[in-house]
Amino acid sequence: MSPTATFSDSQDPNTVTSATVKLRVGGATGTPVTATVVYDPRSRTLIIDPVSSLSSKTAYTVVIEGGTSGVKDLASNALATTFTWSFRTE
């Protein structure tokens, strides 16, 4: 399973990295999951590809950093806030 997110505007690929996008076990401050972060500018889609399979019946949270040190669009506008969402594997 590789979580994805689609942005409404094109993002600066240099700012969509494993430093600004995290996958964590549990909540936003949970244990980080080692993953590759890929941004496809054509589809404006972020793909988080965990190095290992995710554990079954486990909650995970994706954190996309906002603010000055976070993800920015092509005009250098930062996401206004950090965006998070959670999911549970089956």
C-alpha positions in Angstrom: 0.0 0.0 0.0 1.3 3.4 -1.0 -0.7 6.4 0.3 -1.2 9.3 -2.2 -2.3 12.9 -2.1 -3.2 15.1 -5.0 -2.6 18.9 -4.8 -4.8 21.4 -6.3 -1.8 23.4 -7.6 1.6 22.3 -8.9 4.2 22.0 -6.2 7.9 22.7 -6.2 9.3 19.1 -6.5 12.4 20.2 -4.5 10.1 20.8 -1.5 8.1 17.5 -1.7 10.6 15.2 0.0 11.0 12.8 2.9 12.0 15.8 5.0 8.6 17.4 4.5 6.3 14.4 4.1 6.2 11.7 6.8 4.4 8.5 7.3 4.0 7.5 10.9 2.6 4.6 12.9 -0.3 5.8 15.0 -0.6 9.6 15.2 1.3 12.6 13.9 4.0 12.1 16.5 4.2 8.3 16.2 7.2 6.2 15.0 8.3 7.2 11.5 8.0 4.6 8.7 10.9 4.6 6.3 9.5 5.5 2.9 10.3 7.0 -0.5 8.5 10.2 -1.3 7.8 10.8 -5.0 6.0 13.8 -6.5 4.6 13.5 -10.1 4.3 17.1 -11.4 2.0 16.1 -14.3 -0.7 14.7 -12.1 0.2 16.9 -9.0 0.3 13.7 -7.0 2.5 12.8 -4.1 3.2 9.1 -3.6 4.5 7.7 -0.3 6.1 4.3 -0.9 7.0 2.5 2.3 10.3 0.5 2.1 8.6 -2.4 3.9 5.0 -3.6 3.8 2.8 -1.9 6.3 1.6 -4.0 9.2 -2.0 -5.2 9.1 -4.7 -3.8 11.4 -2.5 -0.8 12.2 -3.3 2.9 12.2 -1.0 5.2 10.2 -0.8 9.0 9.8 0.6 11.0 6.9 2.0 14.4 7.8 2.7 17.0 5.1 4.6 19.9 6.6 3.4 23.4 5.9 5.0 26.8 6.7 8.3 28.2 5.7 10.2 24.9 6.0 7.4 22.8 4.4 6.0 22.0 1.0 5.7 25.0 -1.4 4.1 25.6 -4.7 5.9 26.8 -7.9 5.4 30.4 -6.8 7.2 29.6 -3.4 3.9 29.9 -1.5 4.0 27.5 1.5 1.1 25.4 2.6 -0.6 27.5 5.2 -0.6 24.8 7.8 0.6 21.2 8.3 -1.8 18.8 6.7 -2.4 15.3 8.3 -4.7 12.4 7.6 -4.9 8.9 9.1 -5.9 5.5 7.8 -6.0 2.0 9.1 -4.7 -1.1 7.2 -6.9 -4.2 7.0 
